[in-house]
Amino acid sequence: MSKRKKKKPEDPKVHSDLKGFKMEIDPFGEISSSFPIDKINEFLNKNVEDKKLKDREDLDDIKRGSDEEE
């Protein structure tokens, strides 16, 4: 019988802003993350279009406002 080589778990390909991001769920269902939730939300606000907000007239103002806060 041939022995199977164990594959090393590869890190997933992620956006450069999220390098080192790890998310785990413990046996109790609690989610732990290597990044603070505020940083994750900031990234999502910049890079993901919200389907529910796409028809709002003030969406551009909201996005610009979050950029100015930095």
C-alpha positions as CSV (number, residue, x, y, z in Angstrom):
1,M,0.0,0.0,0.0
2,S,1.2,3.5,-0.8
3,K,1.3,6.1,1.8
4,R,-0.5,9.3,1.1
5,K,1.2,12.5,1.6
6,K,-0.5,14.9,3.9
7,K,-1.2,18.2,2.3
8,K,-0.3,21.4,4.1
9,P,-3.4,23.6,4.6
10,E,-2.9,26.5,2.2
11,D,-3.8,30.0,3.1
12,P,-6.7,31.2,1.0
13,K,-6.1,34.0,-1.5
14,V,-7.3,37.2,0.0
15,H,-7.3,40.9,-0.8
16,S,-4.1,42.7,0.1
17,D,-5.9,44.7,2.8
18,L,-6.9,41.5,4.5
19,K,-3.6,39.7,4.7
20,G,-3.4,37.7,7.9
21,F,-7.2,37.6,8.4
22,K,-8.3,34.4,10.1
23,M,-11.8,33.6,11.4
24,E,-12.5,30.6,13.6
25,I,-15.7,29.2,15.2
26,D,-15.2,27.5,18.6
27,P,-17.2,24.5,19.8
28,F,-19.7,26.8,21.5
29,G,-20.4,28.7,18.2
30,E,-18.5,31.8,19.2
31,I,-16.8,33.5,16.2
32,S,-13.3,34.8,16.8
33,S,-11.4,36.9,14.3
34,S,-7.8,38.1,13.9
35,F,-9.1,41.6,12.8
36,P,-11.4,43.9,14.8
37,I,-14.9,44.0,13.4
38,D,-14.6,47.8,12.7
39,K,-11.8,47.1,10.2
40,I,-13.7,44.4,8.5
41,N,-16.8,46.6,8.2
42,E,-14.6,49.5,6.8
43,F,-13.2,47.1,4.2
44,L,-16.7,45.9,3.2
45,N,-18.1,49.4,2.9
46,K,-15.3,50.3,0.5
47,N,-15.2,47.2,-1.6
48,V,-18.7,45.6,-1.7
49,E,-21.8,47.2,-3.1
50,D,-24.8,46.8,-0.8
51,K,-27.8,45.7,-2.9
52,K,-30.3,47.2,-0.5
53,L,-28.6,50.6,-0.7
54,K,-27.8,50.8,-4.4
55,D,-31.0,52.9,-5.2
56,R,-30.4,55.5,-2.6
57,E,-29.6,59.0,-3.9
58,D,-27.2,59.8,-1.0
59,L,-25.1,56.6,-1.4
60,D,-22.1,58.5,-2.8
61,D,-22.2,61.0,0.1
62,I,-22.2,58.1,2.5
63,K,-19.2,56.4,0.9
64,R,-17.3,59.7,0.7
65,G,-18.1,60.3,4.4
66,S,-16.5,57.1,5.4
67,D,-13.4,57.9,3.4
68,E,-13.1,61.3,5.0
69,E,-13.2,59.8,8.5
70,E,-9.9,58.0,8.0
